[in-house]
Amino acid sequence: MEEEKRCCPNCNRPFTGRSDKKFCSDSCRTMFNNRIKRACRTQHGELSRIDRILKKNHAIIERLYSRGERETTFTELFGMGFNFEYQTSMRENPDTASSYIIGCYDYTYVISRDGRVRLGKRSVIPL
């Protein structure tokens, strides 16, 4: 019975052997799997970083909102470590067509042209 020649997915060299063999050597198998795991960790790391930013933003708004503060300034939020680059939702403000209601999980904020930021909380819709 003639063995089928296959190429190693890691080094691309042809090899022969058992029909279920996928790599030319143990070292190629290890290098290939390590590269795949490293790529997954890198992607997961980016998602974790973004989630940390969103959670920090949420905590900042929650702290202000729970103290009864419904308005602040862009500069104050930025000074507290708020990152305006990340949000969980955005929709056009029905009150003014020139602004947007931006969401951070269950909280919302609207930034006016003069730098004031109005905070709000979404009502929870029961399932």
SULCOR-V388652 format. One record per helix or strand of 3 or more residues. SS is the DSSP state (hx for helix, st for strand). FROM is the first residue (numbers start at 1). LEN is the number of residues. If there is no record, write none. Layout:
# SULCOR-V388652
<<SS;FROM;LEN> <SS;FROM;LEN>>
This chain:
# SULCOR-V388652
<<hx;26;41> <st;71;3> <hx;74;6> <st;89;4> <st;100;5> <st;107;5> <st;116;6>>
